[in-house]
Amino acid sequence: MGVIGTVLGGLFGAGRNVITETAEVFTPNATRRMELGHEAFTAVLDQAAAEYAQAPAGGFDRFVNGLNRLPRPALALGTLGLFAYAMADPPGFAERMQGLAHVPEPLWWLLGAIVSFYFGAREMHYQRRPRPETAMPARIAGSDSSDNPALADWENSRPRDQ
């Protein structure tokens, strides 16, 4: 080999890359940092999953779960009840609504925050739950993969449904 081959072999040969190794002294490897962050995040999730894997199902827990299911139906039925009350007794309804007009604004903000956090936490609970995998349709009607080599290769590589 010539001089260029020897120099390039010294820089990049034997499974090493001197330029990358030198650059990582000054700037951290972004890919490795992301991998380490992912490992830490996975470890935290595994620890939390281990803590809640065996949730006790005692009487108190069932009672609290039942209480947690009450606010949405209560809000929905209460709103329908207000409509019925407004039709049944319009003067009484108007008096109660005037009373609500005297509630201070910070109290409305507090009520809004409580309701928002309740429904936001509930939504996050359902978003973080693992979802069952759905089966792919065997074939879309009228599709033909013969003119698309990548699609044909994908169809041949995936496991077939029983």
C-alpha positions, 0 to 999 in steps of 0.5 A, a space after each residue: 500500500 501507499 502512503 495514503 492507504 497507510 494514513 487512512 488505515 491509521 485514521 479509520 482502520 482496525 474498527 476505529 475512527 480517530 476523527 470521531 473519537 477526537 470529536 467526542 472529546 469536545 462534543 458528546 455523542 448525541 446518539 449515545 446520549 439519547 440511548 442513555 436517556 432512553 435506558 433511564 426512562 425505561 428503567 423509571 417506567 419499569 420501576 413504576 410498573 413493578 410498583 403498580 403491577 399487583 394493585 390490591 383490590 380490597 373493599 376500600 379500593 373498590 369503593 374509591 374506584 366507584 367514587 372515581 366513576 361518579 363525576 362524569 355521570 353526575 355532571 352530565 345528569 346535573 346539566 340535564 337536570 338544570 334544563 328540566 328545572 329551567 322548563 319546570 320552574 323558570 322564575 326559580 331557575 332565574 333566581 338561582 342563576 342570579 345567585 351564581 352571578 354573585 360568585 367571585 371570579 377566583 372561585 370560578 377559576 378554582 372550579 375550572 382548574 379542579 375540573 380541568 385537572 380531573 379530566 386531564 388526569 383521566 385522559 392521560 390515564 387512558 392515553 398511557 394505557 397499553 392498547 391491544 394490537 389490531 390485526 392488519 386486513 389481509 388484503 385491501 379490495 382492489 389493491 395490487 402489489 405486483 406493480 410495487 416491489 417494496 409492497 410485494 416484498 413487505 407482504 411476503 415478509 410479514 407473518 400470515 394470519 391463521 
